[in-house]
Amino acid sequence: MDDTERLDRAQEALGYIFQNPEFLYQSLRHPSSTDQRLDSCERMEFLGDSILGMVVVDYLYRAFGSMEEGEMTKIKSAVVSRASCAVVAARVGLGELVILGKGMIGRRELPQSVLASVYESVVGALYLDGGLEPAKAFILRDMEDRIRRADRSGHQSNFKSVLQQVAVQRELGVPTYHVLDEKGPDHAKCFEVCVELGGNRFPSCWAASKKQAEQDSALEALHDLGLAYRGERDEVLIRLNPLK
């Protein structure tokens, strides 16, 4: 594709129109595509990495007022990891827009490191072009949900085990987990899973592994059954009611 189409597609994916498209163009340039590393995305990636961390920490601090520093650190580490950034980049479609050098063109799939790098570099480009607000909006568009899921997955309860207990108690049969969709390259796939129980199919969930998606979908089922709810500190609480 030519540069105009590349930039148009990138702006559509980001949901933002650049005042200076050169920022966006440079954020898409992998180091293999230029002899001058200063012309590549690396400096913007460095900037975007810091902005990503700051936005996630700010969100955690404001949204989880009773969460201690150690737990915030665990969630932040999971959300801003290269694996997490690569999953989001693949879902947004940034991998198809990266400008690569001859040695990398034609590869069946991009390495996780390249996908993560382009995600961070476009965050840097958004910040340089429009300031913090467009960068923050883009980050939280995907990362807010990942933060919430990381919080839920850190709960001490095994939600699949709890749902199994409910199924036995209510004689609903065995919970069955279905993979509905998967996206991204083989090394950084994300999966959509739902659980079926007692003839009912509950809301599906996306996660970076089938195991985590199953846990999240089990929690969604517990929410729908009225057995999981948020406590005063925004923690997940399980309430198993005896049968009437």
C-alpha positions as CSV (number, residue, x, y, z in Angstrom):
1,M,0.0,0.0,0.0
2,D,1.2,3.6,-0.5
3,D,1.9,6.0,2.3
4,T,-1.5,7.8,2.0
5,E,-3.5,4.6,2.3
6,R,-1.3,3.5,5.2
7,L,-1.8,6.7,7.1
8,D,-5.5,6.8,6.4
9,R,-5.9,3.2,7.7
10,A,-3.8,3.9,10.7
11,Q,-5.8,7.0,11.7
12,E,-9.0,5.1,11.3
13,A,-7.6,2.3,13.6
14,L,-6.5,4.8,16.2
15,G,-9.7,6.9,16.0
16,Y,-7.7,10.1,15.7
17,I,-6.7,12.5,12.9
18,F,-3.2,13.8,13.1
19,Q,-2.4,17.5,12.7
20,N,1.1,16.4,11.8
21,P,1.0,13.0,10.0
22,E,4.8,12.8,10.0
23,F,4.5,11.8,13.7
24,L,2.3,8.9,12.7
25,Y,4.4,7.9,9.8
26,Q,7.6,7.7,11.9
27,S,5.8,5.7,14.6
28,L,5.1,3.0,12.0
29,R,8.7,2.8,10.7
30,H,10.5,-0.3,12.1
31,P,14.3,0.1,12.5
32,S,14.8,-2.4,9.7
33,S,13.2,0.0,7.2
34,T,15.8,2.8,7.5
35,D,19.6,3.2,7.7
36,Q,19.1,6.0,10.3
37,R,17.8,4.7,13.5
38,L,16.7,8.2,14.5
39,D,14.2,8.0,11.6
40,S,12.6,4.9,13.0
41,C,10.0,4.4,15.7
42,E,12.4,3.7,18.5
43,R,12.5,7.1,20.2
44,M,8.7,7.3,20.0
45,E,8.5,3.8,21.4
46,F,10.6,4.9,24.4
47,L,8.3,7.9,25.0
48,G,5.1,5.8,24.5
49,D,6.2,3.2,27.0
50,S,6.4,5.8,29.7
51,I,3.1,7.4,28.8
52,L,1.4,4.0,28.8
53,G,2.7,3.2,32.2
54,M,1.6,6.6,33.6
55,V,-1.9,6.4,32.2
56,V,-2.4,2.8,33.5
57,V,-1.1,3.8,37.0
58,D,-3.2,6.9,37.1
59,Y,-6.3,4.9,36.2
60,L,-5.5,2.3,38.9
61,Y,-5.0,5.0,41.5
62,R,-8.2,6.7,40.8
63,A,-10.5,3.7,40.0
64,F,-9.3,1.5,42.9
65,G,-9.2,3.8,45.9
66,S,-8.5,1.0,48.4
67,M,-6.1,-1.1,46.4
68,E,-2.6,-1.3,47.9
69,E,0.6,-0.5,46.1
70,G,1.7,-4.1,45.7
71,E,-1.6,-5.2,44.0
72,M,-1.5,-2.1,41.7
73,T,2.1,-3.0,40.7
74,K,1.0,-6.6,39.8
75,I,-1.9,-5.3,37.6
76,K,0.2,-2.6,36.0
77,S,2.9,-5.2,35.1
78,A,0.4,-7.5,33.5
79,V,-1.4,-4.8,31.5
80,V,1.7,-3.0,30.1
81,S,3.6,-6.2,29.3
82,R,4.8,-6.8,25.8
83,A,2.4,-9.7,25.5
84,S,-0.5,-7.5,26.4
85,C,0.5,-4.7,24.1
86,A,1.1,-7.1,21.2
87,V,-2.4,-8.6,21.7
88,V,-4.0,-5.1,21.5
89,A,-1.8,-4.1,18.5
90,A,-2.9,-7.2,16.6
91,R,-6.6,-6.6,17.4
92,V,-6.4,-3.0,16.3
93,G,-4.7,-4.0,13.1
94,L,-1.4,-2.1,13.6
95,G,0.7,-5.1,12.6
96,E,-0.6,-4.8,9.0
97,L,0.6,-1.1,8.9
98,V,4.2,-1.4,10.1
99,I,6.8,-0.3,7.6
100,L,9.3,-3.1,7.5
101,G,12.7,-3.5,5.8
102,K,13.5,-6.1,3.1
103,G,14.7,-8.7,5.6
104,M,11.3,-8.8,7.3
105,I,8.9,-8.3,4.5
106,G,7.0,-11.4,3.6
107,R,7.1,-13.0,7.1
108,R,4.1,-15.0,7.8
109,E,3.6,-13.3,11.2
110,L,5.3,-10.5,13.1
111,P,7.2,-11.2,16.3
112,Q,5.5,-10.2,19.5
113,S,8.2,-7.6,20.1
114,V,7.4,-5.8,16.9
115,L,3.7,-5.6,17.6
116,A,4.4,-4.3,21.1
117,S,6.8,-1.8,19.8
118,V,4.4,-0.3,17.3
119,Y,1.7,-0.1,19.9
120,E,4.0,1.9,22.2
121,S,5.3,4.1,19.4
122,V,1.8,5.2,18.2
123,V,1.0,6.1,21.8
124,G,4.1,8.3,21.6
125,A,3.0,9.8,18.3
126,L,-0.5,10.6,19.7
127,Y,1.1,12.4,22.6
128,L,3.4,14.4,20.5
129,D,0.6,15.4,18.1
130,G,-2.3,16.1,20.5
131,G,-1.0,15.9,24.0
132,L,-2.0,13.5,26.8
133,E,-5.8,13.3,26.1
134,P,-5.7,11.5,22.7
135,A,-3.0,9.2,23.9
136,K,-5.0,8.5,27.1
137,A,-8.2,7.9,25.2
138,F,-6.5,5.4,22.9
139,I,-4.8,3.5,25.7
140,L,-7.9,3.2,27.8
141,R,-10.1,2.2,24.9
142,D,-8.6,-1.3,25.2
143,M,-6.6,-1.3,28.4
144,E,-9.4,-0.3,30.7
145,D,-11.1,-3.6,30.1
146,R,-7.8,-5.4,30.5
147,I,-7.2,-3.7,33.8
148,R,-10.6,-4.8,35.1
149,R,-10.0,-8.3,33.9
150,A,-6.6,-8.4,35.6
151,D,-8.2,-7.2,38.8
152,R,-10.8,-10.0,38.6
153,S,-8.3,-12.7,37.7
154,G,-6.2,-11.8,40.7
155,H,-9.0,-12.8,43.1
156,Q,-8.3,-15.7,45.3
157,S,-11.4,-17.6,44.2
158,N,-11.1,-20.1,41.3
159,F,-14.3,-19.0,39.4
160,K,-14.4,-22.2,37.4
161,S,-14.3,-24.2,40.6
162,V,-17.0,-22.0,42.2
163,L,-19.2,-22.4,39.1
164,Q,-18.7,-26.2,39.2
165,Q,-19.9,-26.2,42.8
166,V,-23.0,-24.2,41.9
167,A,-23.7,-26.7,39.0
168,V,-23.5,-29.6,41.4
169,Q,-25.6,-27.9,44.0
170,R,-28.3,-27.0,41.6
171,E,-28.1,-30.2,39.5
172,L,-27.4,-28.2,36.3
173,G,-25.0,-30.7,34.8
174,V,-21.3,-29.9,33.9
175,P,-20.3,-26.4,32.8
176,T,-19.1,-26.5,29.1
177,Y,-16.6,-23.9,27.8
178,H,-16.8,-22.9,24.1
179,V,-14.1,-21.0,22.1
180,L,-16.1,-18.7,19.9
181,D,-13.3,-16.8,18.2
182,E,-9.6,-16.1,18.3
183,K,-7.5,-13.3,16.9
184,G,-3.9,-12.4,16.5
185,P,-0.7,-14.2,15.4
186,D,0.1,-17.7,16.8
187,H,2.5,-16.4,19.4
188,A,0.2,-13.6,20.7
189,K,-3.4,-14.9,20.2
190,C,-6.4,-13.8,22.2
191,F,-9.4,-16.0,22.7
192,E,-13.2,-15.4,23.1
193,V,-14.8,-18.0,25.4
194,C,-18.3,-18.5,26.8
195,V,-19.7,-21.0,29.2
196,E,-22.9,-23.0,28.8
197,L,-24.7,-24.4,31.9
198,G,-28.1,-25.8,32.4
199,G,-29.2,-25.0,28.9
200,N,-28.1,-21.4,29.2
201,R,-25.2,-19.7,27.4
202,F,-23.6,-16.9,29.4
203,P,-21.8,-13.7,28.1
204,S,-18.4,-14.4,26.5
205,C,-15.1,-12.9,27.5
206,W,-11.8,-12.2,25.7
207,A,-8.4,-13.0,27.2
208,A,-4.8,-13.7,26.2
209,S,-5.1,-17.4,27.0
210,K,-8.0,-19.9,26.8
211,K,-7.4,-20.6,30.5
212,Q,-7.9,-17.0,31.5
213,A,-10.9,-16.6,29.2
214,E,-12.5,-19.6,30.8
215,Q,-12.0,-18.1,34.3
216,D,-13.4,-14.8,33.1
217,S,-16.4,-16.4,31.5
218,A,-17.1,-18.4,34.6
219,L,-17.1,-15.2,36.6
220,E,-19.6,-13.6,34.1
221,A,-21.9,-16.6,34.6
222,L,-21.6,-16.2,38.4
223,H,-22.5,-12.5,37.9
224,D,-25.6,-13.4,35.8
225,L,-26.7,-16.0,38.4
226,G,-26.5,-13.3,41.1
227,L,-23.7,-15.0,43.0
228,A,-20.8,-12.6,42.3
229,Y,-20.8,-8.9,43.1
230,R,-18.4,-6.1,43.8
231,G,-17.6,-5.2,47.4
232,E,-17.0,-1.7,48.9
233,R,-13.4,-1.9,47.9
234,D,-14.3,-3.0,44.3
235,E,-13.1,-6.5,45.1
236,V,-15.0,-9.5,43.7
237,L,-17.1,-11.3,46.3
238,I,-18.8,-14.7,45.9
239,R,-22.1,-15.4,47.6
240,L,-23.3,-19.0,47.4
241,N,-27.0,-19.1,48.4
242,P,-28.4,-22.3,49.7
243,L,-31.1,-23.9,47.6
244,K,-34.6,-23.0,48.7
